[in-house]
């Protein structure tokens, strides 16, 4: 379905914008700062993907819906943050949802542009992790992908499902849903149970 990547992209844009805006609210940024953070978190991964696959100008810049969705999510978060904060770990929850949606959308769009399976998986992962990296870097934090439980790996798994389904010529929508659920499930389970890759050990001999 030609509209599937767009639907996944816009949905991912909304939830990632929520995570970026909520992180900004927690840092006590003003309204402009919250909106900038919501747009950056929501669109950085997609812009990077589109530039790399030659879909220029990137959809986040050429399509007004991306800007509107990002700003609406930012405004909702700015004015209703106490309500959103009642959720358990809302930033991590929205981040996991955005990661899953963008990983699948990125892989699907990359396949649509004729990339090979390995690169489609890689760009799916990059689309997923790009927004969170932009959010964390703007807040002067070490990006989650470099310090947290199964972040990029979960995105790669979700993108891998899409690529495998494409190679086996399976129906697009069920495969996309399966990829989103796998990525989201892995991320949430990793957060809950502390699953992570081996961590570098450094011994200070001074």
Backbone as CSV, one residue per row, in Angstrom:
resi,resn,N_x,N_y,N_z,CA_x,CA_y,CA_z,C_x,C_y,C_z
1,UNK,0.850,-1.190,0.000,0.000,0.000,0.000,0.883,1.237,0.000
2,UNK,0.605,2.155,-0.947,1.445,3.335,-1.073,1.314,4.281,0.110
3,UNK,0.168,4.273,0.773,-0.042,5.218,1.870,0.490,4.697,3.202
4,UNK,0.875,3.440,3.268,1.298,2.871,4.540,2.501,3.589,5.142
5,UNK,3.592,3.822,4.379,4.718,4.554,4.982,4.323,5.933,5.496
6,UNK,3.418,6.620,4.798,2.978,7.946,5.236,2.216,7.860,6.550
7,UNK,1.319,6.896,6.669,0.544,6.732,7.901,1.473,6.413,9.073
8,UNK,2.398,5.493,8.863,3.349,5.141,9.919,4.222,6.335,10.272
9,UNK,4.658,7.077,9.248,5.512,8.246,9.471,4.801,9.306,10.299
10,UNK,3.568,9.637,9.943,2.837,10.678,10.666,2.492,10.245,12.086
11,UNK,2.146,8.976,12.256,1.866,8.479,13.609,3.126,8.499,14.456
12,UNK,4.237,8.047,13.867,5.508,8.103,14.576,5.923,9.529,14.880
13,UNK,5.656,10.436,13.942,5.960,11.849,14.163,5.226,12.383,15.384
14,UNK,3.972,12.012,15.519,3.176,12.501,16.647,3.712,11.986,17.980
15,UNK,3.957,10.682,18.075,4.380,10.137,19.368,5.805,10.555,19.712
16,UNK,6.687,10.659,18.711,8.033,11.132,18.998,8.014,12.609,19.381
17,UNK,7.121,13.384,18.765,6.981,14.792,19.148,6.518,14.910,20.598
18,UNK,5.627,14.027,21.019,5.195,14.012,22.413,6.372,13.750,23.346
19,UNK,7.216,12.778,22.991,8.358,12.454,23.846,9.339,13.614,23.907
20,UNK,9.584,14.256,22.751,10.497,15.398,22.741,9.959,16.572,23.525
21,UNK,8.680,16.864,23.334,8.077,17.989,24.044,8.033,17.744,25.549
22,UNK,7.716,16.519,25.940,7.643,16.220,27.367,9.024,16.310,28.018
23,UNK,10.057,15.878,27.290,11.417,16.033,27.808,11.756,17.515,27.977
24,UNK,11.283,18.347,27.043,11.510,19.779,27.154,10.768,20.401,28.324
25,UNK,9.535,19.966,28.553,8.762,20.460,29.692,9.465,20.111,30.995
26,UNK,10.005,18.895,31.070,10.700,18.481,32.291,11.947,19.326,32.547
27,UNK,12.558,19.837,31.475,13.720,20.713,31.624,13.318,22.178,31.783
28,UNK,12.011,22.436,31.854,11.463,23.770,32.069,11.814,24.737,30.938
29,UNK,11.736,24.247,29.698,11.934,25.121,28.544,10.687,25.971,28.330
30,UNK,10.856,27.095,27.619,9.685,27.907,27.298,8.931,27.271,26.132
31,UNK,7.826,27.905,25.733,6.981,27.314,24.692,7.746,27.104,23.392
32,UNK,8.544,28.102,23.002,9.305,27.964,21.763,10.287,26.800,21.857
33,UNK,10.962,26.685,22.979,11.924,25.600,23.163,11.262,24.237,23.104
34,UNK,10.087,24.123,23.701,9.350,22.853,23.680,8.949,22.497,22.257
35,UNK,8.493,23.482,21.493,8.079,23.223,20.108,9.265,22.857,19.224
36,UNK,10.396,23.516,19.433,11.601,23.170,18.671,12.012,21.737,18.977
37,UNK,11.978,21.375,20.239,12.369,20.026,20.644,11.392,18.988,20.099
38,UNK,10.108,19.311,20.085,9.124,18.368,19.564,9.341,18.134,18.071
39,UNK,9.649,19.205,17.310,9.879,19.048,15.872,11.166,18.274,15.610
40,UNK,12.218,18.596,16.352,13.501,17.923,16.145,13.399,16.431,16.460
41,UNK,12.763,16.105,17.577,12.621,14.700,17.951,11.760,13.939,16.953
42,UNK,10.755,14.611,16.422,9.802,13.935,15.553,10.307,13.747,14.132
43,UNK,11.227,14.596,13.680,11.538,14.611,12.251,12.997,14.376,11.880
44,UNK,13.892,14.368,12.831,15.318,14.225,12.500,15.623,12.902,11.807
45,UNK,15.054,11.816,12.318,15.309,10.514,11.707,14.775,10.419,10.298
46,UNK,13.556,10.924,10.091,12.948,10.881,8.768,13.682,11.751,7.757
47,UNK,14.139,12.919,8.198,14.886,13.803,7.300,16.188,13.136,6.865
48,UNK,16.887,12.528,7.820,18.137,11.839,7.496,17.898,10.712,6.505
49,UNK,16.864,9.931,6.744,16.524,8.827,5.836,16.228,9.339,4.429
50,UNK,15.394,10.363,4.330,14.993,10.869,3.016,16.179,11.423,2.239
51,UNK,17.088,12.105,2.925,18.273,12.634,2.245,19.129,11.487,1.714
52,UNK,19.288,10.434,2.515,20.148,9.323,2.116,19.565,8.503,0.971
53,UNK,18.243,8.400,0.882,17.655,7.606,-0.198,17.291,8.452,-1.414
54,UNK,17.541,9.768,-1.334,17.282,10.641,-2.468,15.855,11.140,-2.569
55,UNK,15.089,11.021,-1.487,13.718,11.546,-1.474,13.763,12.999,-1.018
56,UNK,14.196,13.877,-1.911,14.404,15.278,-1.557,13.462,16.178,-2.349
57,UNK,13.040,17.305,-1.738,13.288,17.667,-0.337,12.586,16.691,0.606
58,UNK,13.141,16.473,1.805,12.558,15.510,2.736,11.088,15.811,3.026
59,UNK,10.331,14.748,3.276,8.894,14.898,3.518,8.608,15.828,4.688
60,UNK,9.450,15.799,5.714,9.214,16.628,6.897,9.306,18.111,6.582
61,UNK,9.969,18.453,5.466,10.102,19.847,5.067,9.101,20.212,3.978
62,UNK,8.863,19.292,3.061,8.004,19.594,1.908,6.521,19.362,2.183
63,UNK,6.189,18.562,3.190,4.798,18.229,3.487,4.383,18.931,4.782
64,UNK,3.429,19.844,4.706,3.016,20.648,5.859,2.465,19.806,7.001
65,UNK,2.006,18.610,6.705,1.403,17.784,7.757,2.392,17.407,8.841
66,UNK,3.644,17.216,8.476,4.655,16.860,9.475,4.852,17.997,10.472
67,UNK,4.927,19.226,9.972,5.087,20.374,10.857,3.874,20.529,11.755
68,UNK,2.674,20.419,11.180,1.454,20.595,11.962,1.338,19.525,13.045
69,UNK,1.587,18.279,12.682,1.506,17.185,13.659,2.508,17.407,14.786
70,UNK,3.721,17.827,14.445,4.747,18.071,15.465,4.348,19.200,16.406
71,UNK,3.850,20.296,15.845,3.490,21.449,16.670,2.259,21.168,17.529
72,UNK,1.289,20.449,16.972,0.100,20.096,17.757,0.494,19.226,18.942
73,UNK,1.354,18.248,18.706,1.819,17.388,19.806,2.568,18.201,20.845
74,UNK,3.381,19.160,20.373,4.111,20.003,21.303,3.204,20.885,22.141
75,UNK,2.176,21.464,21.513,1.224,22.303,22.250,0.417,21.487,23.251
76,UNK,-0.026,20.311,22.835,-0.767,19.438,23.743,0.072,19.125,24.973
77,UNK,1.338,18.785,24.740,2.218,18.430,25.851,2.502,19.632,26.741
78,UNK,2.717,20.796,26.138,3.044,21.992,26.918,1.914,22.354,27.876
79,UNK,0.681,22.273,27.399,-0.450,22.706,28.212,-1.095,21.587,29.025
80,UNK,-0.853,20.343,28.657,-1.484,19.213,29.364,-0.455,18.266,29.966
81,UNK,0.750,18.764,30.197,1.806,17.889,30.716,1.451,17.216,32.046
82,UNK,0.735,17.876,32.975,0.380,17.159,34.211,-0.460,15.913,33.942
83,UNK,-1.356,15.993,32.966,-2.176,14.829,32.624,-1.326,13.719,32.014
84,UNK,-0.428,14.095,31.107,0.431,13.105,30.453,1.378,12.466,31.452
85,UNK,1.852,13.235,32.421,2.796,12.727,33.408,2.190,11.656,34.304
86,UNK,0.864,11.553,34.311,0.232,10.524,35.137,0.485,9.123,34.593
87,UNK,0.856,9.043,33.307,1.238,7.752,32.759,2.544,7.301,33.399
88,UNK,2.784,6.008,33.390,4.037,5.491,33.936,5.140,5.631,32.888
89,UNK,6.166,6.383,33.218,7.291,6.624,32.320,6.827,7.071,30.930
90,UNK,6.117,8.184,30.830,5.539,8.579,29.539,6.567,8.832,28.444
91,UNK,7.711,9.449,28.780,8.719,9.715,27.761,9.210,8.412,27.145
92,UNK,9.493,7.433,27.992,9.988,6.153,27.496,8.923,5.423,26.692
93,UNK,7.667,5.533,27.111,6.576,4.878,26.392,6.403,5.477,25.001
94,UNK,6.345,6.812,24.906,6.213,7.462,23.606,7.447,7.212,22.744
95,UNK,8.603,7.200,23.371,9.838,6.953,22.648,9.833,5.554,22.032
96,UNK,9.380,4.564,22.792,9.319,3.188,22.287,8.341,3.071,21.124
97,UNK,7.206,3.749,21.233,6.216,3.720,20.153,6.761,4.399,18.909
98,UNK,7.401,5.552,19.076,7.980,6.254,17.934,9.097,5.452,17.289
99,UNK,9.909,4.817,18.113,10.990,3.976,17.609,10.440,2.882,16.701
100,UNK,9.397,2.199,17.165,8.820,1.094,16.401,8.195,1.572,15.095
101,UNK,7.419,2.634,15.160,6.742,3.138,13.964,7.743,3.648,12.918
102,UNK,8.750,4.366,13.375,9.727,4.914,12.442,10.632,3.839,11.855
103,UNK,10.996,2.834,12.645,11.840,1.756,12.129,11.137,1.030,10.986
104,UNK,9.854,0.752,11.176,9.074,0.060,10.146,8.851,0.961,8.936
105,UNK,8.472,2.216,9.175,8.241,3.148,8.073,9.522,3.392,7.286
106,UNK,10.641,3.513,7.991,11.917,3.747,7.325,12.330,2.593,6.443
107,UNK,12.153,1.379,6.949,12.493,0.203,6.145,11.591,0.092,4.923
108,UNK,10.281,0.338,5.119,9.336,0.222,4.008,9.618,1.265,2.931
109,UNK,9.884,2.496,3.341,10.151,3.550,2.362,11.461,3.282,1.627
110,UNK,12.454,2.757,2.346,13.732,2.434,1.714,13.556,1.346,0.663
111,UNK,12.732,0.352,0.960,12.443,-0.699,-0.021,11.711,-0.122,-1.229
112,UNK,10.790,0.791,-0.970,10.047,1.415,-2.069,10.974,2.182,-3.008
113,UNK,12.091,2.685,-2.471,13.052,3.420,-3.291,14.135,2.519,-3.866
114,UNK,13.950,1.213,-3.751,14.830,0.268,-4.422,16.099,-0.108,-3.699
115,UNK,16.219,0.197,-2.401,17.423,-0.181,-1.677,17.451,-1.684,-1.432
116,UNK,18.649,-2.220,-1.279,18.777,-3.648,-1.004,18.362,-3.944,0.435
117,UNK,18.068,-5.198,0.757,17.537,-5.536,2.084,18.391,-5.074,3.258
118,UNK,19.709,-5.236,3.150,20.582,-4.856,4.266,20.513,-3.358,4.527
119,UNK,20.589,-2.560,3.468,20.540,-1.116,3.644,19.153,-0.647,4.066
120,UNK,18.103,-1.340,3.601,16.749,-0.989,4.032,16.599,-1.195,5.533
121,UNK,17.152,-2.302,6.051,17.122,-2.536,7.499,17.907,-1.463,8.238
122,UNK,19.073,-1.121,7.710,19.926,-0.126,8.369,19.252,1.242,8.419
123,UNK,18.628,1.632,7.306,17.964,2.929,7.281,16.685,2.916,8.114
124,UNK,16.040,1.750,8.209,14.912,1.644,9.126,15.351,1.899,10.555
125,UNK,16.459,1.289,10.933,17.003,1.511,12.275,17.386,2.974,12.464
126,UNK,18.052,3.554,11.457,18.474,4.951,11.563,17.281,5.896,11.698
127,UNK,16.217,5.609,10.951,15.010,6.431,11.059,14.454,6.369,12.477
128,UNK,14.497,5.167,13.063,13.954,4.993,14.401,14.758,5.702,15.480
129,UNK,16.075,5.622,15.395,16.898,6.166,16.480,17.223,7.643,16.301
130,UNK,17.015,8.188,15.092,17.431,9.563,14.819,16.731,10.601,15.673
131,UNK,15.417,10.450,15.861,14.678,11.434,16.639,15.099,11.474,18.094
132,UNK,15.259,10.297,18.681,15.696,10.240,20.078,17.084,10.809,20.266
133,UNK,17.966,10.563,19.285,19.318,11.119,19.372,19.285,12.642,19.321
134,UNK,18.476,13.189,18.403,18.374,14.652,18.303,17.832,15.250,19.597
135,UNK,16.796,14.626,20.151,16.209,15.108,21.405,17.241,15.130,22.526
136,UNK,17.955,14.022,22.695,18.916,13.921,23.787,20.090,14.877,23.609
137,UNK,20.557,15.023,22.363,21.689,15.921,22.117,21.314,17.375,22.366
138,UNK,20.097,17.780,21.999,19.658,19.144,22.264,19.533,19.423,23.754
139,UNK,19.312,18.362,24.526,19.211,18.505,25.976,20.541,18.208,26.671
140,UNK,21.603,18.079,25.878,22.955,17.845,26.408,23.027,16.553,27.215
141,UNK,22.366,15.512,26.708,22.410,14.199,27.335,23.075,13.199,26.392
142,UNK,23.654,12.137,26.959,24.171,11.052,26.127,22.978,10.384,25.462
143,UNK,22.956,10.259,24.131,21.802,9.659,23.449,21.439,8.286,23.995
144,UNK,20.148,8.049,24.095,19.646,6.789,24.636,20.225,5.590,23.907
145,UNK,20.409,5.714,22.603,20.891,4.587,21.809,22.286,4.135,22.241
146,UNK,23.057,5.022,22.873,24.413,4.689,23.287,24.497,4.175,24.720
147,UNK,23.404,4.233,25.452,23.500,3.906,26.878,22.361,3.071,27.418
148,UNK,21.423,2.680,26.573,20.218,2.071,27.118,19.993,0.664,26.599
149,UNK,18.969,0.020,27.141,18.687,-1.372,26.869,18.063,-1.580,25.488
150,UNK,18.718,-2.364,24.647,18.172,-2.822,23.371,17.361,-1.752,22.649
151,UNK,17.998,-0.676,22.308,17.323,0.428,21.604,17.463,0.259,20.090
152,UNK,18.695,0.364,19.612,18.927,0.185,18.177,18.621,-1.243,17.744
153,UNK,18.896,-2.205,18.604,18.637,-3.613,18.268,17.146,-3.843,18.068
154,UNK,16.321,-3.230,18.906,14.870,-3.371,18.753,14.414,-2.765,17.431
155,UNK,14.972,-1.594,17.073,14.623,-0.967,15.798,15.054,-1.837,14.629
156,UNK,16.225,-2.435,14.745,16.730,-3.302,13.680,15.851,-4.539,13.525
157,UNK,15.362,-5.056,14.634,14.481,-6.231,14.571,13.172,-5.894,13.866
158,UNK,12.576,-4.745,14.216,11.340,-4.341,13.564,11.519,-4.119,12.077
159,UNK,12.623,-3.458,11.706,12.912,-3.237,10.292,13.170,-4.557,9.588
160,UNK,13.802,-5.498,10.289,14.092,-6.799,9.701,12.837,-7.574,9.337
161,UNK,11.802,-7.436,10.150,10.536,-8.098,9.843,9.966,-7.571,8.533
162,UNK,10.018,-6.257,8.342,9.507,-5.652,7.107,10.285,-6.160,5.898
163,UNK,11.603,-6.183,6.021,12.443,-6.627,4.911,12.199,-8.100,4.597
164,UNK,12.094,-8.917,5.635,11.838,-10.339,5.422,10.483,-10.552,4.747
165,UNK,9.482,-9.823,5.190,8.167,-9.927,4.577,8.185,-9.515,3.115
166,UNK,8.959,-8.467,2.827,9.086,-8.006,1.440,9.741,-9.077,0.569
167,UNK,10.782,-9.698,1.078,11.496,-10.712,0.305,10.632,-11.949,0.079
168,UNK,9.761,-12.255,1.043,8.882,-13.418,0.920,7.566,-13.081,0.222
169,UNK,7.418,-11.802,-0.176,6.217,-11.326,-0.870,4.947,-11.533,-0.025
170,UNK,5.058,-11.254,1.258,3.917,-11.366,2.160,3.131,-10.052,2.160
171,UNK,1.866,-10.080,2.601,1.044,-8.852,2.631,1.713,-7.755,3.458
172,UNK,1.683,-6.544,2.952,2.438,-5.439,3.550,1.911,-5.024,4.922
173,UNK,0.597,-4.847,5.033,0.034,-4.319,6.284,0.255,-5.256,7.472
174,UNK,-0.075,-6.558,7.374,0.185,-7.438,8.519,1.658,-7.493,8.902
175,UNK,2.526,-7.463,7.912,3.958,-7.495,8.200,4.387,-6.211,8.913
176,UNK,3.857,-5.076,8.478,4.189,-3.813,9.137,3.726,-3.821,10.593
177,UNK,2.528,-4.324,10.822,2.011,-4.410,12.196,2.890,-5.324,13.043
178,UNK,3.301,-6.452,12.461,4.165,-7.387,13.185,5.499,-6.734,13.524
179,UNK,6.053,-5.960,12.589,7.312,-5.274,12.847,7.196,-4.243,13.954
180,UNK,6.102,-3.486,13.945,5.872,-2.490,15.003,5.739,-3.167,16.360
181,UNK,4.959,-4.233,16.417,4.744,-4.930,17.688,6.025,-5.552,18.217
182,UNK,6.832,-6.126,17.313,8.085,-6.743,17.748,9.035,-5.695,18.313
183,UNK,9.210,-4.603,17.597,10.117,-3.553,18.059,9.639,-2.950,19.375
184,UNK,8.366,-2.598,19.434,7.812,-2.002,20.656,7.905,-2.981,21.822
185,UNK,7.561,-4.243,21.567,7.614,-5.251,22.626,9.019,-5.462,23.148
186,UNK,9.997,-5.545,22.249,11.384,-5.717,22.676,11.857,-4.546,23.524
187,UNK,11.499,-3.342,23.085,11.943,-2.151,23.816,11.323,-2.100,25.210
188,UNK,10.035,-2.365,25.285,9.354,-2.320,26.583,9.877,-3.425,27.503
189,UNK,10.055,-4.630,26.978,10.575,-5.724,27.793,12.001,-5.441,28.248
190,UNK,12.799,-4.828,27.382,14.159,-4.479,27.772,14.156,-3.460,28.907
191,UNK,13.243,-2.490,28.828,13.131,-1.504,29.906,12.681,-2.152,31.207
192,UNK,11.736,-3.068,31.099,11.165,-3.693,32.283,12.141,-4.653,32.957
193,UNK,12.885,-5.393,32.146,13.737,-6.446,32.702,15.229,-6.117,32.645
194,UNK,15.557,-4.950,32.124,16.960,-4.555,32.097,17.805,-5.281,31.066
195,UNK,17.178,-5.774,30.001,17.947,-6.446,28.959,18.855,-5.442,28.268
196,UNK,20.104,-5.817,28.035,21.015,-4.922,27.349,22.170,-5.705,26.752
197,UNK,22.840,-5.058,25.815,24.043,-5.637,25.235,25.192,-5.490,26.227
198,UNK,26.290,-6.242,26.019,27.443,-6.088,26.921,27.913,-4.638,26.976
199,UNK,28.231,-4.189,28.166,28.669,-2.810,28.384,30.181,-2.771,28.538
200,UNK,30.822,-1.782,27.939,32.279,-1.645,28.022,32.700,-1.455,29.481
201,UNK,33.762,-2.150,29.860,34.290,-2.033,31.216,35.616,-1.285,31.174
202,UNK,35.693,-0.250,31.965,36.901,0.549,31.999,37.397,0.621,33.436
203,UNK,38.684,0.314,33.600,39.307,0.355,34.927,40.247,1.544,34.988
204,UNK,39.932,2.471,35.858,40.788,3.643,36.032,41.975,3.266,36.909
205,UNK,43.180,3.262,36.339,44.378,2.817,37.064,45.095,3.979,37.753
206,UNK,44.525,5.161,37.656,45.215,6.294,38.306,44.946,6.306,39.799
